[in-house]
Amino acid sequence: MESSVRRLSLISNHLGQHTPKYTWFKPDGWGFTDTKFRLNSKNQVELQGNRYIYSGKVLPSFVQFMCDMGLDLANKSTLQNSIPVDPPVRNQAFFDRVKPFSLHVTEDDQDRAFHSHGHTLQEMFIVKFGKFERTVDIVVYPGTEEHVEGIVKLATELNVVLIPYGGGTNVTHALQLDPNEKRTICSVDLSKMNHVREVNMTSMTAVVEAGIAGKDLEKELARYGVCCGHEPDSAEFSTLGGWISTNASGMKKNVYGNIDDIVLTIRIVTPLGTWEKPCNAPRMSTGPNVNQFLLGSEGLFGIITRATIKIKHLPLCKVYDSYVFPNFELGTKFMKAVGTSNIRPASVRLVDNLQFQFALALKPAENSQFKHFMDKVKKYYLLTIKKFDPKQLCACTLVFEGNRDVVNLQQKQISRLARSCKGLRGGPENGIRGYFLTYMIAYLRDFGMEYDLVAESFETAISWDKLDSLLKNLPKCIEASCAARGVKKRPFISSRITQVYDTGCCIYVYFGFFHTGVPNPVQAYCEIEDEAREEILRCGGSLSHHHGVGKLRKKFMNQAVGEPGLSMIKGLKKEIDPKNIFANGNLI
C-alpha cells in the first residue's frame, strides 16, 4: 500500500506570520500586485512585472487599437487609495470563541473589503471608485477540517452568517452581501487548507484540500509525475473548492474532463454534520448522485473541505498550434467538425476577427529583423496569395497533450479538417500567444477602466443547430441595447468558441463600451447584460456553462431549471441549513 499511496503536506502556511492576501493580490483589481499594464513616457503600453512572457515588454500597437475603439488618453480616472468600509457588526461571543478554530482571525478593514467581492464589472467599479453597502465583519482562516467543524458549530449556535471563500475570482456576485443582513457575517477563507493529502498511484486518485489553488495543485502533483489537468482561465488563483462550488470547466477538458468528471467524492461540513460519499468507486447505482447536489451548489449548503479527484500521468508531449480561416463561418464549421468527430485535442478555441485584431494589437515589439521580415512574408502570403480578407479572417488556437504518437496523429487529423474548411496553419508561436492572452484579459480590463471603459465577458453553452442564430442575434441585441442607453461610440462585441462537445459548444462573448457621457454606466451595463442574457436564453443557450449563477443571474433561474427544479434546491437548503447560516443568497 505504501508503494502506491504517497502522502504530501504543504506546511508553509502553518508556519510564520500571516501575510494578508491583499499584499500580493491586488486589492483594487485583478491579479498579482506587481503585474499591471501602464502607459510609458512614449504613450506606449507595457506590462510591468516579471511573471509572464510579456512582462517588461512594450506593446506598440495596442494604444492605437484602443483609440480606434474610442479610447481617450486624456480622460484618465483617479482611483481611490482604499475601499471605505463601515465598522463591523460584532457578535462578541463569536469573536471570542472562534479563535481556537482558526490559524488567523482578523477584523482588518482592507481584509474585510477584500473578502466581500468577486470580479464582476460592477464589483470592480466599486473597488476602484465606490463603497460596498455591506462587507464581512470578520475573516477567519481555518487550518484543518476540525477547525471548520468548530466554526460551523459555533456559528449555528450563535446565529452567525458564514461565507466560504476560496480564490475570490467569481464573476457572478457570489460574494456580494445582503445590505439588510443584521447578523455578523464571517468570511471563512480556506487558503490555509491547501494540502494534497494523499496520492494513490494504483487507483490514480488524490485526496486534496479545497483551499488549494490550481497552479499550486499542479505543482504539487507534478512532483509525483501526475496532474489533475483542470485549467480554467483563473487557475493561478481559483481553488478546488471554488471549482466544485461552481461546477467549473477547464480549457483542457477534452483530455482531463470538466470538474464533474474529475471529482469522485466531496467532503462538506454542514450545519447537520460532516458528509462524504463513503465509496469512491468509479461508478455507483445507489439512487440520485449526492455529489451532484454539491457540484454547483455555490456555498449554499456548507463548506467543502476536501475532495477525492482523478489524476493522470503527466503528458509526455505538449504542442501548441494555430490555424487561420477566411471567416468566422468557416471557422465555426471547423469547430463543429472537431466536436462531432473523435478528434479531440486537449484544447481548441476559435476567436472572431475582432479578437484576432485585438491579439495582433497585443503583439510585443520585435527586435529580430529576420523575424520581422518573416512576419511580413507570412502576411503577404495570407492576404495577397491566399486573398484572405483581413477584416473577416479568424483564428483557432490548439493545445495537444499526450504521448508523441497520439499528438502526431491528432495534428494530422486536425490539419485535414482545417484544410477542408479552407484553413491555413499559423504555427505554434501564435498558439502560445493566444493562450497566454487568456491570462491577460482581466489585467487589460483594469487598464481600460482607468479610461472610462466598462467591459466584461459572459458565456453560455448552446447546441450546434442553434449556434448560428445566437451569433447573428446577440450582437444586434447588444448594439440596440447600447444605443437605447446613450452609448455614443460603437461597443466592442466579440465572440470566442472555447469548448466543443458532441452536441454543441461553449461560447464566450466579450462586450464593452466607453461610457463617457453615459449618466450611470454601471446601471446601463447591467441592463444591457440582462437583455443580452435574455436573448441568449431565447436563442436556446444555457444560463451558464461554467461561471455559475450567484446573485447576478438568479433572476433567470426559473427559466433555466424550471419551478420544480428550484423547489428541489430550496427544499435541500431548508433541510440542510434550517437557520440559513450559509446565507449568501446565491442561486435561489
ROVEX-925583 format. One record per residue (C-alpha): x negated, y, z negated. Coordinates in steps of 0.5 Angstrom, whole numbers. Each point is the difference from the previous one (the first is absolute). Layout:
BEGIN
@c1 X	c2 Y	c3 Z .
...
***
This chain:
BEGIN
@c1 0	c2 0	c3 0 .
@c1 -6	c2 5	c3 -2 .
@c1 -3	c2 -1	c3 7 .
@c1 7	c2 2	c3 3 .
@c1 2	c2 6	c3 -5 .
@c1 -4	c2 6	c3 -1 .
@c1 1	c2 5	c3 -5 .
@c1 -1	c2 7	c3 2 .
@c1 0	c2 6	c3 -5 .
@c1 -1	c2 8	c3 1 .
@c1 -2	c2 3	c3 -7 .
@c1 -2	c2 6	c3 3 .
@c1 7	c2 4	c3 -2 .
@c1 0	c2 -3	c3 -7 .
@c1 -7	c2 3	c3 -2 .
@c1 -2	c2 7	c3 -1 .
@c1 4	c2 6	c3 0 .
@c1 7	c2 1	c3 4 .
@c1 -1	c2 4	c3 7 .
@c1 6	c2 4	c3 2 .
@c1 3	c2 -2	c3 7 .
@c1 0	c2 7	c3 2 .
@c1 -7	c2 1	c3 -1 .
@c1 -1	c2 -5	c3 6 .
@c1 6	c2 0	c3 4 .
@c1 3	c2 7	c3 2 .
@c1 5	c2 3	c3 -5 .
@c1 2	c2 5	c3 6 .
@c1 0	c2 -5	c3 6 .
@c1 -2	c2 -7	c3 3 .
@c1 -6	c2 -4	c3 -2 .
@c1 -7	c2 1	c3 -3 .
@c1 -1	c2 7	c3 -2 .
@c1 -7	c2 0	c3 4 .
@c1 4	c2 -1	c3 6 .
@c1 3	c2 6	c3 4 .
@c1 1	c2 3	c3 7 .
@c1 -2	c2 7	c3 0 .
@c1 -2	c2 6	c3 5 .
@c1 -7	c2 1	c3 0 .
@c1 -3	c2 7	c3 2 .
@c1 1	c2 -1	c3 7 .
@c1 7	c2 -2	c3 -1 .
@c1 -1	c2 -7	c3 2 .
@c1 3	c2 -5	c3 -5 .
@c1 -5	c2 -5	c3 -3 .
@c1 1	c2 -6	c3 -5 .
@c1 -3	c2 1	c3 -7 .
@c1 -3	c2 -5	c3 -4 .
@c1 -4	c2 -7	c3 2 .
@c1 5	c2 -5	c3 -1 .
@c1 2	c2 -1	c3 7 .
@c1 -3	c2 -1	c3 7 .
@c1 2	c2 7	c3 2 .
@c1 -2	c2 3	c3 -7 .
@c1 -4	c2 6	c3 2 .
@c1 1	c2 1	c3 7 .
@c1 4	c2 5	c3 4 .
@c1 6	c2 -1	c3 4 .
@c1 -1	c2 6	c3 5 .
@c1 7	c2 -1	c3 4 .
@c1 4	c2 -1	c3 -6 .
@c1 2	c2 7	c3 -1 .
@c1 2	c2 2	c3 7 .
@c1 4	c2 -6	c3 0 .
@c1 4	c2 2	c3 -6 .
@c1 0	c2 7	c3 2 .
@c1 3	c2 -2	c3 7 .
@c1 6	c2 -3	c3 -5 .
@c1 1	c2 6	c3 -4 .
@c1 -6	c2 1	c3 -5 .
@c1 -2	c2 7	c3 -2 .
@c1 -6	c2 0	c3 -3 .
@c1 1	c2 7	c3 -3 .
@c1 6	c2 -3	c3 -4 .
@c1 -3	c2 -4	c3 -6 .
@c1 4	c2 -1	c3 -6 .
@c1 -3	c2 1	c3 -7 .
@c1 0	c2 -7	c3 -4 .
@c1 2	c2 0	c3 -8 .
@c1 -6	c2 -2	c3 -4 .
@c1 4	c2 -5	c3 -4 .
@c1 7	c2 -2	c3 -1 .
@c1 4	c2 3	c3 -5 .
@c1 4	c2 -5	c3 -5 .
@c1 5	c2 1	c3 -6 .
@c1 -2	c2 -2	c3 -7 .
@c1 1	c2 -8	c3 -1 .
@c1 6	c2 -3	c3 -2 .
@c1 -2	c2 -3	c3 -6 .
@c1 2	c2 -6	c3 -4 .
@c1 -4	c2 0	c3 -6 .
@c1 1	c2 -7	c3 -2 .
@c1 -2	c2 -3	c3 7 .
@c1 -6	c2 5	c3 1 .
@c1 -3	c2 -3	c3 -7 .
@c1 2	c2 -7	c3 1 .
@c1 -2	c2 -1	c3 8 .
@c1 -8	c2 1	c3 -1 .
@c1 -2	c2 -7	c3 -2 .
@c1 3	c2 -3	c3 6 .
@c1 -4	c2 5	c3 5 .
@c1 -7	c2 1	c3 1 .
@c1 1	c2 7	c3 1 .
@c1 6	c2 5	c3 -1 .
@c1 1	c2 7	c3 2 .
@c1 4	c2 6	c3 0 .
@c1 -5	c2 4	c3 4 .
@c1 5	c2 5	c3 5 .
@c1 -4	c2 -2	c3 6 .
@c1 0	c2 -7	c3 -1 .
@c1 8	c2 0	c3 -1 .
@c1 1	c2 4	c3 6 .
@c1 -5	c2 -5	c3 4 .
@c1 5	c2 -6	c3 -2 .
@c1 6	c2 4	c3 2 .
@c1 0	c2 0	c3 7 .
@c1 -2	c2 -4	c3 6 .
@c1 -2	c2 3	c3 7 .
@c1 6	c2 2	c3 4 .
@c1 0	c2 6	c3 3 .
@c1 5	c2 3	c3 -5 .
@c1 -4	c2 -2	c3 -6 .
@c1 -7	c2 3	c3 4 .
@c1 4	c2 6	c3 1 .
@c1 1	c2 1	c3 -8 .
@c1 -7	c2 -3	c3 -2 .
@c1 -3	c2 6	c3 5 .
@c1 5	c2 6	c3 -1 .
@c1 5	c2 -2	c3 -6 .
@c1 2	c2 -4	c3 -6 .
@c1 4	c2 -6	c3 -1 .
@c1 6	c2 0	c3 -4 .
@c1 -2	c2 -6	c3 -4 .
@c1 -6	c2 -3	c3 -2 .
@c1 -2	c2 -6	c3 -4 .
@c1 -1	c2 1	c3 -7 .
@c1 -6	c2 -5	c3 -2 .
@c1 -4	c2 -4	c3 4 .
@c1 -3	c2 -7	c3 -3 .
@c1 -5	c2 -5	c3 3 .
@c1 1	c2 -7	c3 -2 .
@c1 -6	c2 -5	c3 1 .
@c1 4	c2 -6	c3 -1 .
@c1 7	c2 -4	c3 1 .
@c1 0	c2 0	c3 -7 .
@c1 0	c2 8	c3 0 .
@c1 5	c2 0	c3 5 .
@c1 5	c2 -4	c3 -4 .
@c1 -1	c2 4	c3 -6 .
@c1 1	c2 7	c3 4 .
@c1 7	c2 -3	c3 3 .
@c1 2	c2 -3	c3 -7 .
@c1 -1	c2 7	c3 -3 .
@c1 3	c2 4	c3 5 .
@c1 6	c2 -5	c3 0 .
@c1 0	c2 1	c3 -8 .
@c1 -1	c2 8	c3 0 .
@c1 4	c2 1	c3 7 .
@c1 -6	c2 3	c3 4 .
@c1 0	c2 0	c3 7 .
@c1 -5	c2 -4	c3 4 .
@c1 -3	c2 2	c3 7 .
@c1 -5	c2 -6	c3 2 .
@c1 -6	c2 4	c3 4 .
@c1 -5	c2 -3	c3 5 .
@c1 -3	c2 4	c3 5 .
@c1 5	c2 5	c3 1 .
@c1 0	c2 0	c3 7 .
@c1 7	c2 -1	c3 1 .
@c1 4	c2 4	c3 6 .
@c1 7	c2 -1	c3 -3 .
@c1 1	c2 5	c3 -6 .
@c1 -1	c2 -7	c3 -4 .
@c1 -4	c2 4	c3 -6 .
@c1 5	c2 6	c3 0 .
@c1 3	c2 1	c3 -6 .
@c1 7	c2 2	c3 -2 .
@c1 0	c2 7	c3 -3 .
@c1 6	c2 -2	c3 -4 .
@c1 -3	c2 -5	c3 -4 .
@c1 -1	c2 2	c3 -7 .
@c1 -3	c2 -6	c3 -3 .
@c1 -8	c2 -1	c3 0 .
@c1 -3	c2 -2	c3 7 .
@c1 -6	c2 -4	c3 -1 .
@c1 -4	c2 -2	c3 6 .
@c1 -4	c2 -7	c3 0 .
@c1 -6	c2 0	c3 4 .
@c1 -2	c2 -7	c3 2 .
@c1 -7	c2 2	c3 3 .
@c1 -4	c2 -3	c3 -6 .
@c1 3	c2 -6	c3 1 .
@c1 -4	c2 -1	c3 7 .
@c1 -3	c2 -7	c3 -1 .
@c1 0	c2 -6	c3 4 .
@c1 1	c2 -5	c3 -5 .
@c1 0	c2 -7	c3 4 .
@c1 -3	c2 -2	c3 7 .
@c1 3	c2 -7	c3 2 .
@c1 -5	c2 -3	c3 6 .
@c1 4	c2 -6	c3 0 .
@c1 7	c2 3	c3 1 .
@c1 -2	c2 6	c3 3 .
@c1 3	c2 5	c3 -5 .
@c1 -2	c2 5	c3 -5 .
@c1 3	c2 3	c3 -6 .
@c1 0	c2 7	c3 0 .
@c1 2	c2 6	c3 -5 .
@c1 5	c2 5	c3 3 .
@c1 -4	c2 6	c3 -1 .
@c1 -6	c2 -1	c3 5 .
@c1 -1	c2 4	c3 6 .
@c1 0	c2 -3	c3 7 .
@c1 -7	c2 1	c3 1 .
@c1 -2	c2 -2	c3 -7 .
@c1 3	c2 -6	c3 1 .
@c1 -3	c2 -2	c3 7 .
@c1 -7	c2 2	c3 -3 .
@c1 1	c2 -5	c3 -6 .
@c1 3	c2 -6	c3 4 .
@c1 -6	c2 1	c3 5 .
@c1 -5	c2 -2	c3 -5 .
@c1 3	c2 -7	c3 1 .
@c1 1	c2 0	c3 7 .
@c1 7	c2 1	c3 1 .
@c1 5	c2 6	c3 1 .
@c1 7	c2 2	c3 -1 .
@c1 1	c2 4	c3 6 .
@c1 5	c2 4	c3 -2 .
@c1 -2	c2 7	c3 3 .
@c1 5	c2 6	c3 0 .
@c1 -2	c2 7	c3 2 .
@c1 0	c2 1	c3 -7 .
@c1 -5	c2 -6	c3 -2 .
@c1 -5	c2 5	c3 -3 .
@c1 5	c2 2	c3 -6 .
@c1 6	c2 -4	c3 0 .
@c1 1	c2 -6	c3 -4 .
@c1 2	c2 -7	c3 0 .
@c1 6	c2 1	c3 -5 .
@c1 2	c2 6	c3 5 .
@c1 0	c2 -4	c3 6 .
@c1 4	c2 -5	c3 -4 .
@c1 5	c2 5	c3 -2 .
@c1 1	c2 3	c3 7 .
@c1 0	c2 -7	c3 4 .
@c1 -6	c2 3	c3 4 .
@c1 -3	c2 -1	c3 6 .
@c1 -8	c2 0	c3 2 .
@c1 -3	c2 1	c3 7 .
@c1 -2	c2 -7	c3 1 .
@c1 6	c2 -3	c3 -2 .
@c1 -1	c2 -5	c3 7 .
@c1 -5	c2 -4	c3 -4 .
@c1 1	c2 1	c3 -7 .
@c1 7	c2 2	c3 -1 .
@c1 5	c2 5	c3 -3 .
@c1 -1	c2 0	c3 -7 .
@c1 7	c2 -4	c3 -1 .
@c1 -4	c2 -5	c3 4 .
@c1 -7	c2 0	c3 -4 .
@c1 4	c2 0	c3 -7 .
@c1 1	c2 -6	c3 -4 .
@c1 2	c2 2	c3 -7 .
@c1 1	c2 6	c3 -3 .
@c1 0	c2 1	c3 -8 .
@c1 4	c2 6	c3 -2 .
@c1 1	c2 3	c3 -7 .
@c1 8	c2 2	c3 -1 .
@c1 4	c2 2	c3 -6 .
@c1 3	c2 -7	c3 0 .
@c1 -7	c2 -3	c3 0 .
@c1 -6	c2 -2	c3 4 .
@c1 1	c2 -4	c3 6 .
@c1 -4	c2 -4	c3 5 .
@c1 3	c2 -6	c3 5 .
@c1 -3	c2 -6	c3 -3 .
@c1 -2	c2 -3	c3 6 .
@c1 -5	c2 3	c3 6 .
@c1 1	c2 -6	c3 5 .
@c1 0	c2 2	c3 7 .
@c1 8	c2 0	c3 0 .
@c1 6	c2 -2	c3 -4 .
@c1 7	c2 -1	c3 1 .
@c1 3	c2 2	c3 -7 .
@c1 5	c2 5	c3 1 .
@c1 -1	c2 7	c3 2 .
@c1 -7	c2 2	c3 0 .
@c1 -1	c2 4	c3 -6 .
@c1 -7	c2 3	c3 3 .
@c1 5	c2 3	c3 5 .
@c1 3	c2 4	c3 -5 .
@c1 -6	c2 3	c3 -3 .
@c1 -3	c2 2	c3 7 .
@c1 2	c2 7	c3 2 .
@c1 3	c2 1	c3 -7 .
@c1 -3	c2 7	c3 -1 .
@c1 -1	c2 0	c3 -7 .
@c1 7	c2 -1	c3 -2 .
@c1 -1	c2 -7	c3 -4 .
@c1 -6	c2 1	c3 -4 .
@c1 -8	c2 0	c3 1 .
@c1 -3	c2 -5	c3 5 .
@c1 -7	c2 -2	c3 -4 .
@c1 -3	c2 -5	c3 5 .
@c1 2	c2 -5	c3 6 .
@c1 -3	c2 -6	c3 3 .
@c1 -2	c2 1	c3 7 .
@c1 -2	c2 -4	c3 6 .
@c1 -7	c2 1	c3 2 .
@c1 -4	c2 -1	c3 7 .
@c1 -7	c2 -1	c3 1 .
@c1 -4	c2 6	c3 3 .
@c1 1	c2 0	c3 7 .
@c1 -7	c2 -2	c3 4 .
@c1 1	c2 5	c3 5 .
@c1 4	c2 7	c3 1 .
@c1 0	c2 4	c3 6 .
@c1 4	c2 7	c3 2 .
@c1 2	c2 1	c3 7 .
@c1 5	c2 5	c3 3 .
@c1 4	c2 1	c3 7 .
@c1 3	c2 6	c3 3 .
@c1 6	c2 -1	c3 4 .
@c1 3	c2 5	c3 5 .
@c1 6	c2 2	c3 -4 .
@c1 4	c2 -2	c3 -7 .
@c1 5	c2 -4	c3 4 .
@c1 -5	c2 -5	c3 3 .
@c1 -4	c2 0	c3 -7 .
@c1 7	c2 -2	c3 -3 .
@c1 0	c2 -5	c3 5 .
@c1 -6	c2 -3	c3 -2 .
@c1 1	c2 0	c3 -8 .
@c1 7	c2 -4	c3 2 .
@c1 -4	c2 -5	c3 4 .
@c1 -5	c2 -1	c3 -6 .
@c1 6	c2 0	c3 -5 .
@c1 3	c2 -5	c3 4 .
@c1 -6	c2 -5	c3 1 .
@c1 -4	c2 -4	c3 -5 .
@c1 -6	c2 5	c3 2 .
@c1 -1	c2 4	c3 -7 .
@c1 -6	c2 4	c3 -1 .
@c1 -1	c2 2	c3 -8 .
@c1 3	c2 7	c3 2 .
@c1 3	c2 3	c3 6 .
@c1 2	c2 7	c3 1 .
@c1 3	c2 5	c3 5 .
@c1 -1	c2 7	c3 0 .
@c1 4	c2 5	c3 5 .
@c1 -3	c2 6	c3 4 .
@c1 0	c2 5	c3 -6 .
@c1 -3	c2 -4	c3 -5 .
@c1 -5	c2 -2	c3 6 .
@c1 -2	c2 7	c3 1 .
@c1 0	c2 1	c3 -8 .
@c1 -5	c2 -5	c3 0 .
@c1 -4	c2 3	c3 5 .
@c1 0	c2 6	c3 -4 .
@c1 -3	c2 -3	c3 -6 .
@c1 -6	c2 -3	c3 4 .
@c1 -6	c2 3	c3 -3 .
@c1 -6	c2 4	c3 3 .
@c1 -4	c2 -5	c3 4 .
@c1 -8	c2 1	c3 0 .
@c1 -2	c2 -5	c3 5 .
@c1 0	c2 3	c3 7 .
@c1 1	c2 -7	c3 3 .
@c1 6	c2 -2	c3 -4 .
@c1 3	c2 7	c3 2 .
@c1 -2	c2 -2	c3 7 .
@c1 3	c2 -7	c3 0 .
@c1 7	c2 3	c3 -3 .
@c1 0	c2 5	c3 6 .
@c1 -1	c2 -6	c3 4 .
@c1 6	c2 -4	c3 -3 .
@c1 5	c2 6	c3 0 .
@c1 -2	c2 1	c3 8 .
@c1 2	c2 -8	c3 1 .
@c1 6	c2 0	c3 -4 .
@c1 3	c2 7	c3 2 .
@c1 -3	c2 0	c3 8 .
@c1 -1	c2 -7	c3 2 .
@c1 6	c2 -3	c3 -4 .
@c1 4	c2 6	c3 0 .
@c1 3	c2 0	c3 -7 .
@c1 4	c2 6	c3 -2 .
@c1 -4	c2 3	c3 -6 .
@c1 7	c2 3	c3 -2 .
@c1 3	c2 -7	c3 0 .
@c1 -5	c2 -6	c3 -2 .
@c1 0	c2 -3	c3 -7 .
@c1 -5	c2 -4	c3 -3 .
@c1 0	c2 -7	c3 -4 .
@c1 -5	c2 -2	c3 -5 .
@c1 -1	c2 -7	c3 -3 .
@c1 -4	c2 -4	c3 -5 .
@c1 -1	c2 -7	c3 1 .
@c1 -2	c2 -5	c3 -6 .
@c1 -2	c2 -7	c3 -1 .
@c1 -5	c2 -5	c3 3 .
@c1 -4	c2 2	c3 6 .
@c1 4	c2 -5	c3 5 .
@c1 7	c2 3	c3 -3 .
@c1 -3	c2 7	c3 1 .
@c1 -2	c2 -1	c3 7 .
@c1 6	c2 -4	c3 2 .
@c1 4	c2 6	c3 -2 .
@c1 -4	c2 5	c3 3 .
@c1 1	c2 -4	c3 7 .
@c1 8	c2 -1	c3 -1 .
@c1 1	c2 8	c3 -2 .
@c1 -4	c2 2	c3 6 .
@c1 4	c2 -4	c3 4 .
@c1 6	c2 3	c3 -3 .
@c1 -2	c2 7	c3 0 .
@c1 -2	c2 0	c3 8 .
@c1 7	c2 -3	c3 1 .
@c1 2	c2 7	c3 -3 .
@c1 -5	c2 4	c3 4 .
@c1 -4	c2 1	c3 -6 .
@c1 -8	c2 1	c3 0 .
@c1 -5	c2 -2	c3 -5 .
@c1 -2	c2 6	c3 -4 .
@c1 -5	c2 -4	c3 -4 .
@c1 -2	c2 -1	c3 -8 .
@c1 -2	c2 7	c3 -2 .
@c1 7	c2 3	c3 2 .
@c1 3	c2 -5	c3 -4 .
@c1 -4	c2 1	c3 -6 .
@c1 1	c2 7	c3 0 .
@c1 8	c2 -1	c3 1 .
@c1 0	c2 -4	c3 -6 .
@c1 -5	c2 5	c3 -4 .
@c1 5	c2 6	c3 1 .
@c1 5	c2 -4	c3 -4 .
@c1 -3	c2 2	c3 -6 .
@c1 -1	c2 7	c3 2 .
@c1 8	c2 2	c3 1 .
@c1 1	c2 2	c3 -7 .
@c1 -6	c2 4	c3 0 .
@c1 2	c2 3	c3 6 .
@c1 7	c2 2	c3 -3 .
@c1 -3	c2 3	c3 -6 .
@c1 -5	c2 4	c3 5 .
@c1 7	c2 2	c3 4 .
@c1 4	c2 2	c3 -6 .
@c1 -5	c2 6	c3 -1 .
@c1 2	c2 3	c3 6 .
@c1 8	c2 -1	c3 0 .
@c1 0	c2 -7	c3 3 .
@c1 5	c2 -5	c3 -3 .
@c1 -1	c2 -7	c3 2 .
@c1 2	c2 -7	c3 -2 .
@c1 1	c2 -7	c3 3 .
@c1 5	c2 -5	c3 0 .
@c1 1	c2 -7	c3 2 .
@c1 5	c2 -5	c3 2 .
@c1 1	c2 -7	c3 3 .
@c1 4	c2 -1	c3 6 .
@c1 2	c2 -6	c3 5 .
@c1 -3	c2 0	c3 7 .
@c1 6	c2 1	c3 3 .
@c1 2	c2 7	c3 -4 .
@c1 -7	c2 3	c3 1 .
@c1 1	c2 4	c3 6 .
@c1 6	c2 3	c3 -3 .
@c1 -4	c2 2	c3 -6 .
@c1 -6	c2 3	c3 4 .
@c1 5	c2 4	c3 4 .
@c1 5	c2 3	c3 -5 .
@c1 -4	c2 1	c3 -6 .
@c1 -5	c2 6	c3 3 .
@c1 6	c2 3	c3 2 .
@c1 4	c2 0	c3 -6 .
@c1 -6	c2 3	c3 -4 .
@c1 -1	c2 5	c3 5 .
@c1 7	c2 2	c3 0 .
@c1 0	c2 0	c3 -8 .
@c1 -6	c2 4	c3 0 .
@c1 3	c2 6	c3 5 .
@c1 6	c2 0	c3 -5 .
@c1 -4	c2 2	c3 -6 .
@c1 -4	c2 5	c3 4 .
@c1 -7	c2 -3	c3 1 .
@c1 -2	c2 4	c3 6 .
@c1 -6	c2 -4	c3 2 .
@c1 1	c2 -7	c3 3 .
@c1 -1	c2 -5	c3 -5 .
@c1 -5	c2 -6	c3 0 .
@c1 3	c2 -6	c3 1 .
@c1 -4	c2 -6	c3 2 .
@c1 1	c2 -8	c3 0 .
@c1 -4	c2 -6	c3 -2 .
@c1 2	c2 -7	c3 0 .
@c1 -4	c2 -3	c3 -6 .
@c1 2	c2 -7	c3 0 .
@c1 3	c2 -6	c3 4 .
@c1 5	c2 -5	c3 -1 .
@c1 3	c2 -6	c3 4 .
@c1 7	c2 4	c3 0 .
@c1 -3	c2 8	c3 -1 .
@c1 -5	c2 4	c3 -2 .
@c1 -1	c2 6	c3 -6 .
@c1 -1	c2 7	c3 3 .
@c1 -2	c2 6	c3 -3 .
@c1 2	c2 7	c3 1 .
@c1 -5	c2 6	c3 -1 .
@c1 4	c2 6	c3 -1 .
@c1 -2	c2 7	c3 -2 .
@c1 1	c2 8	c3 2 .
@c1 -3	c2 6	c3 -2 .
@c1 5	c2 4	c3 -5 .
@c1 -2	c2 7	c3 1 .
@c1 7	c2 4	c3 0 .
@c1 4	c2 -6	c3 -3 .
@c1 3	c2 2	c3 -6 .
@c1 0	c2 -6	c3 -4 .
@c1 -5	c2 -5	c3 3 .
@c1 0	c2 -6	c3 -4 .
@c1 8	c2 0	c3 0 .
@c1 0	c2 1	c3 7 .
@c1 -5	c2 -6	c3 1 .
@c1 4	c2 -4	c3 -5 .
@c1 7	c2 1	c3 4 .
@c1 -4	c2 -2	c3 7 .
@c1 -3	c2 -6	c3 -3 .
@c1 7	c2 -2	c3 -3 .
@c1 3	c2 1	c3 7 .
@c1 -6	c2 -4	c3 3 .
@c1 2	c2 -6	c3 -4 .
@c1 7	c2 0	c3 1 .
@c1 -2	c2 0	c3 8 .
@c1 -5	c2 -6	c3 -2 .
@c1 6	c2 -4	c3 -3 .
@c1 5	c2 2	c3 6 .
@c1 -5	c2 -3	c3 5 .
@c1 -1	c2 -6	c3 -4 .
@c1 -6	c2 1	c3 -4 .
@c1 -1	c2 -2	c3 -8 .
@c1 0	c2 5	c3 -5 .
@c1 -8	c2 -2	c3 -1 .
@c1 -5	c2 -5	c3 2 .
@c1 -5	c2 0	c3 -6 .
@c1 0	c2 7	c3 -3 .
@c1 7	c2 -2	c3 -4 .
@c1 5	c2 4	c3 -3 .
@c1 -1	c2 4	c3 -6 .
@c1 5	c2 6	c3 -1 .
@c1 -2	c2 3	c3 7 .
@c1 4	c2 -5	c3 4 .
@c1 5	c2 -3	c3 -5 .
@c1 6	c2 4	c3 2 .
@c1 -1	c2 -4	c3 6 .
@c1 0	c2 -7	c3 -4 .
@c1 8	c2 -1	c3 1 .
@c1 -2	c2 0	c3 8 .
@c1 -6	c2 -4	c3 -1 .
@c1 2	c2 -6	c3 -4 .
@c1 8	c2 1	c3 -1 .
@c1 4	c2 1	c3 -6 .
@c1 0	c2 -8	c3 -2 .
@c1 -8	c2 1	c3 0 .
@c1 0	c2 6	c3 -4 .
@c1 5	c2 -3	c3 -5 .
@c1 -5	c2 -6	c3 -1 .
@c1 -6	c2 4	c3 -1 .
@c1 4	c2 4	c3 -5 .
@c1 2	c2 -6	c3 -4 .
@c1 -7	c2 -2	c3 0 .
@c1 -2	c2 6	c3 -3 .
@c1 5	c2 0	c3 -5 .
@c1 -1	c2 -7	c3 -3 .
@c1 -8	c2 1	c3 0 .
@c1 0	c2 7	c3 -2 .
@c1 6	c2 2	c3 -4 .
@c1 -3	c2 6	c3 -4 .
@c1 -2	c2 3	c3 7 .
@c1 -7	c2 0	c3 -3 .
@c1 -3	c2 0	c3 7 .
@c1 4	c2 6	c3 2 .
@c1 -4	c2 2	c3 7 .
@c1 7	c2 1	c3 4 .
@c1 -3	c2 -4	c3 6 .
@c1 4	c2 -4	c3 5 .
@c1 7	c2 1	c3 -4 .
***
